[in-house]
Amino acid sequence: MTETIAGVTVPDSALAREATELVREAASPLLYDHSRRVYLFGSLQGRRLGLRADAELLYVGAMFHDLGLTEKYRRADQRFELDGADEARRFLSSHGVPEADVRKVWEAVALHTTPEVPHRLEPEVALVTAGVETDVLGIGYGELAADDVAEVVAAHPRPDFKRRILQAFTEGFRDRPDTTFGTVNADVLEHFVPGFRHIDFVDVIQNSAWPE
């Protein structure tokens, strides 16, 4: 049965249902509810901004964006964003989705913690980031109707979310700290992992193999 939350229809195709079950099985309730809110808030921000995304692609991007934080899908050799992006590619390709659409979803997941860039790309990419920014950072929160926000949160609650999502971030990449170089993720480890110091870009340049 089609589900509508805050005026946003949740895709009910076989592909979307399978994506939902994959994430529900792999992720904690915290990450599952967060991912659903990312789709809903991204859709609401798209409505506000006049951006029209393919709902199914936006949904998969939102649902897969934090898979790299889960025990099942996280790796130790790359950024957590790439874990989710690569799994989204595998999932969509296995369902015969055209490569151009697969690329949009891959970029939506891979770039969702990269400021500014996603907003210059396709709506599917821009709105995954917009949904993340609303739910995690509060960017655009005040631009949405209070009733819509309340309906989204009623459907997918966020109890103690700030503390719990920071904990999930920490656990998701504390074992691969070097992959946080040049990303906002290094801030998380500096706050919550004793002794961690981010790789300094200036040090990298000054200590490179070049003599001058």
Buried (B, 14 or more C-beta within 10 A) or exposed (E): EEEEBBEBEBBBEEBBEBBBEBBBEBBBEBBBBBBBBBBBBBBBBBBBBEBEBBBBBBBBBBBBBBBBBBEEBBBEEBBBBBBBBBBBBEBBEEBEBEEEBBBBBBBBBBBBBBEEEBBEBBBBBBBBBBBBBBBBEEBBBEEBEEEBBEBBBEBBEBEEBEEBBBBBBBBBBBEBBEBBBEBEBBEBBBEBEEEBEBEEEEEEEEEEEEEE
